[in-house]
Amino acid sequence: MTRGMLDLIGNTPLVQVTCFDTAGSELWVKLESQNPGGSIKDRIGLSMISAAEADGRLQPGGRLIEATAGNTGLGLALVAALRGYKLTLVIPDKMSQEKVTHLKALGAEVIWTRSDVGKGHPAYYQDMAQRIARESGALYVNQFENPANPLAHETTTGPEIWAQTGGQLDAIVCGVGSGGTLTGLSRYFARVAPEVEIVLADPRGSVLAGYVATGTVGIAGSWLVEGIGEDFVPPICDLSRVTSAYVVDDAEAFATVRTLLARAGILAGSSSGTLIAAAVRYCRDHADRPRKVVSIVADSGAKYLSKAYRDEWLADQGLLQRPGFGDLRDVVTRRAVDAQLVAVAPDDALRVAYARMRLHDVSQLPVMDRGALTGIVDESDLLVAALAGERAFDRPVRDVMTRKVETLAPEAPLTDLVRVLGEGKVGVVVEKGVLFGLVTRIDLVNYLRRRAAAV
Ligand SMILES: Cc1ncc(COP(=O)(O)O)c(C=O)c1O
């Protein structure tokens, strides 16, 4: 029995993972996804609010403000809701609606800001939160500078890991968002077991692994795993006890979380892929003396189902390992041959076409008649039909489909495809009489971006 959800924060399970080749080492993961708000950030939501209450910065019914749409927002929103505080979150406009819906449903007020500006710009989410706090008297929580952030891990996460491993531990593999987890664990283990190695797992593109290796902050790139990696070293982040750092690229991270689910049944967020891939490499690098290693599942994969766990999204990002052809076939995201192409039949009702477009988040569908492409139905066709009559959605697709398609051979030059798309048509790649797949504008943009990233 428990008196409320806040009592369920922490004391998360530690589970052994045996589905990777760890060269004889034991790999364990701490399931922070089991916290009531779904992530490791519940711990700091509780500790940062409790610290502000204790030193009088936060009065009953007071307002907090933070710049985040991520797990920290959820952790704060959970604690604020249960302790009667108001919470404002400043959120860059690239964040997913799902996360924002969750935050609003917990009672947080959301202020959108631009995601295309950097530190120092008044619209940058952190600068904006700071200014609103100054002007309104709300308490700016600022996880990047708040000492109660690492303190939560020093006083709870660290002791839990030490007790759960029975005091037998060689290394912890950890990522850095604000640096709270790594710093808190570093401080705790420096006191109780300084021989425990602190290993950094960093997404390729983040500057932190480079900083550990050289002491200088390089130029940041971009990465897709969420919650870890930075383009600066956060003020509370103390990397001085990091003994080694591993850089993990997105493809390896996503493949790793997928394996973790399929083989160990653990539904983990994308950052766990980076951490566990690094932990596995660390184990293999120490095959001479098998170790006991702990890593972290910081949040649940439930909120990444439409990304990390969806082949089409990975293919759009160029992260699905499949051989290239060196021709137009490489531009096709959803291949007919792999049954990835979503289609309708000419006799399907428009209702079916509408439902499929929404379900698969596409704006047009090929109309296939016994394996042969007979047309295309797109959003504008649906709109014209819907405006024209009440029973429009019962009408068959064949009534409204268009033939705005042009067939291209795989070896056709890219300029042919550009012309077809420029004419508002959909390109259809047909190989020896067999449909290979459709190419829309966004497929071409994704392809060009992948190509640019590869050089
Ligand atoms: C999703 C996610 N968020 C946050 C963190 C850690 O964040 P911080 O450095 O802010 O403690 C991790 C670390 O593993 C993570 O995976």
The ligand as an ORCA input file, in Angstrom:
! r2SCAN-3c Opt
* xyz 0 1
  C      15.934      9.846    -21.825
  C      16.983     10.316    -20.881
  N      16.826     11.448    -20.255
  C      17.753     11.870    -19.385
  C      18.891     11.158    -19.088
  C      19.904     11.653    -18.116
  O      19.725     12.954    -17.992
  P      20.505     13.891    -17.042
  O      21.899     13.973    -17.546
  O      19.760     15.165    -17.246
  O      20.412     13.373    -15.661
  C      19.096     10.015    -19.698
  C      20.292      9.273    -19.343
  O      20.523      8.173    -19.537
  C      18.141      9.577    -20.622
  O      18.340      8.432    -21.234
*
